């Protein structure tokens, strides 16, 4: 049964890789966009971890301040109880002072650890954002080169009539032929109008001379 599942897994993986390879050949920019979206999602996830770690740092900072304040308070109260000869009260305040002092040391150590982890996460997150930005810029460069390549290919198809069948000509050539025909037609009309006007003028001059 294990071997069967392994074969199925390998088959699915092979089919998936083949599909990705085919997709990459057909539209490499689309596949690149998919990879970049995945990178953006991972970067956003790390950003959320950073927010949590920063919140933990704030919580530990508050706990440390609270524990230190209570430790100082119990220390002062223990001194007052000792001077007043209140042995039982002094013992209670001293025990409390020790408890909060120990808590302060524990929280301080945790805070330092969280700060170090936060700094490391911030550094790695910064690296991720920089690499993502570099990949986005490279995608823009690649898209520019692909766009120029496609445009040049299209231009070559349009300008070179030999890329079409014998029964077809390029769109530009068709327009040029149309312009030529239109120009000839306009020239003929102009010449006819000019000749008619000139002949009419000559006739008037001849009649006038008579």
BELWO-V660504 format. One record per residue. RES is the residue in one letter. D_CENTER is the distance of its C-alpha to the mean C-alpha in whole Angstrom. Layout:
res=<RES & RES>
d_center=<D_CENTER & D_CENTER>
This chain:
res=<X & X & X & X & X & X & X & X & X & X & X & X & X & X & X & X & X & X & X & X & X & X & X & X & X & X & X & X & X & X & X & X & X & X & X & X & X & X & X & X & X & X & X & X & X & X & X & X & X & X & X & X & X & X & X & X & X & X & X & X & X & X & X & X & X & X & X & X & X & X & X & X & X & X & X & X & X & X & X & X & X & X & X & X & X & X & X & X & X & X & X & X & X & X & X & X & X & X & X & X & X & X & X & X & X & X & X & X & X & X & X & X & X & X & X & X & X & X & X & X & X & X & X & X & X & X & X & X & X & X & X & X & X & X & X & X & X & X & X & X & X & X & X & X & X & X & X & X & X & X & X & X & X & X & X & X & X & X & X & X & X & X & X & X & X & X & X & X & X & X & X & X & X & X & X & X & X & X & X & X & X & X & X & X & X & X & X & X & X & X & X & X & X & X & X & X & X & X & X & X & X & X & X & X & X & X & X & X & X & X>
d_center=<44 & 41 & 41 & 41 & 38 & 36 & 37 & 35 & 32 & 32 & 33 & 30 & 28 & 29 & 29 & 25 & 24 & 26 & 24 & 21 & 23 & 24 & 21 & 19 & 22 & 22 & 18 & 16 & 13 & 13 & 14 & 11 & 9 & 10 & 10 & 6 & 7 & 10 & 8 & 6 & 10 & 12 & 10 & 11 & 14 & 15 & 15 & 17 & 20 & 20 & 21 & 23 & 25 & 25 & 27 & 29 & 30 & 31 & 33 & 35 & 35 & 37 & 39 & 40 & 41 & 43 & 45 & 46 & 47 & 49 & 50 & 52 & 53 & 55 & 56 & 58 & 59 & 61 & 62 & 64 & 65 & 67 & 69 & 70 & 71 & 69 & 69 & 67 & 65 & 64 & 63 & 61 & 59 & 59 & 57 & 55 & 54 & 53 & 51 & 49 & 49 & 48 & 45 & 44 & 44 & 42 & 39 & 39 & 38 & 36 & 34 & 34 & 33 & 30 & 29 & 29 & 26 & 24 & 24 & 23 & 20 & 19 & 19 & 18 & 15 & 15 & 15 & 12 & 10 & 11 & 11 & 7 & 7 & 10 & 8 & 6 & 9 & 11 & 10 & 10 & 14 & 14 & 14 & 16 & 19 & 19 & 19 & 22 & 23 & 24 & 25 & 28 & 29 & 29 & 31 & 33 & 34 & 35 & 37 & 39 & 41 & 42 & 39 & 40 & 44 & 47 & 47 & 44 & 43 & 40 & 39 & 39 & 43 & 44 & 43 & 45 & 48 & 48 & 48 & 51 & 53 & 52 & 53 & 56 & 57 & 56 & 59 & 61 & 61 & 62 & 64 & 66 & 66 & 67 & 70 & 71 & 71 & 73 & 76 & 76 & 77 & 79 & 81 & 81 & 82 & 85 & 86 & 87 & 89 & 91>
